[in-house]
Amino acid sequence: MARRHDLVGLTVLALLSVRASHPYELHRFILDTHKDYITGLPRSLYHAVERLAGDELIAPAGTGREGRRPERTVYEITDEGRAELRARLRQLLENPDPDRRVFVAAVSLIGCLPLPEAQRALRARAATIEGLVAGMEAHMRALADEGLPAILTLEVEAERALYTAELDWIRGVLDRLDKGELDWEVTVEM
């Protein structure tokens, strides 16, 4: 996929990994489940479906008509689409991004990964964030030692606080997964 994160395309792949659907069903499910990281609906959804079909990550599974409504094409995910979905989700989970919506989107769709892959991705992210937080703390200490007033490093302090909170949350989720407190297999009706 050509776009940097293409959260709409990623969500379409995830939803089609659950069941074949037509774009209107996908649109309704996105709205009903408050996938607020997706913007530009419905146009962005239809463009994503076209791109994914062009890249052969999804394919038409048939067409249908309900009553007097127009005929609708139902799409299903391909094997290449499943591999792309898993690769992109792992990448988004493992690598912190300044745009926090990216992580929210990845967490929203994390159930598309097998549990061991999701755990590995979250552990990799935690390790990266630990390094980021340690670097920020060292940077703030160095600036303080140079006599720079703390008021001029509040943005670093705020960023560190956000990453620390995220790290605590990830550790909590991993702990719950390790203890079997979170059901991994969930059936979703669209």
Phi, psi and omega in degrees: 000136188282327186284153187306303179240329180041065181296331177292311178300318178299318180293320177300314178301316181297315181293322178287342175287341177276314178192152177296140184207163171262159187305324180296320177298318179298317179301311180299316181296318179300315178294314184295331181260008174055049174283073189291349177285349178268129180238164174077022179289151356274348184305314183298327179293313181295323176295319179297318179299316178299314180298314182296320178294318178298326178274002180061031175270339171226160181216149176298135179252352180152178177231155179209161180223133176250116178059229182266007180289159178293158178295139182236139177272129176264133181247153173228156180280144177267171176299321177296323177296319178297317179296318179296317178302310181296316181297314181293319179297315178302314182298315181292326178286322185286326191249112177301142180232144178301331177276102186293343176299331181298315179291320178301316179297314181297318178294322179300330185249008187303332181295350177283348178265150169297146184309311181300323178294318179297316179297316178298317181296317179293322177294321178296318178297316180301317180296319178297316181293322176304316178295318178298315181296316178299319178296319179295318180296318178295320179297316180294321177296317180297318179294321178294319179297332178278358177091011179287127180298144182301331181300335182272359178237019181300327181295325177290320178297318179295316179298317178299318180297319179296314179294323178296317178296318178298317179299316178299318180295315180300315179300321178295317178296315179299319178298315179296321177294317179299326180274357181074022182276349178246126175288130181268323181272111181233134176264130182240130175259132176254000000 
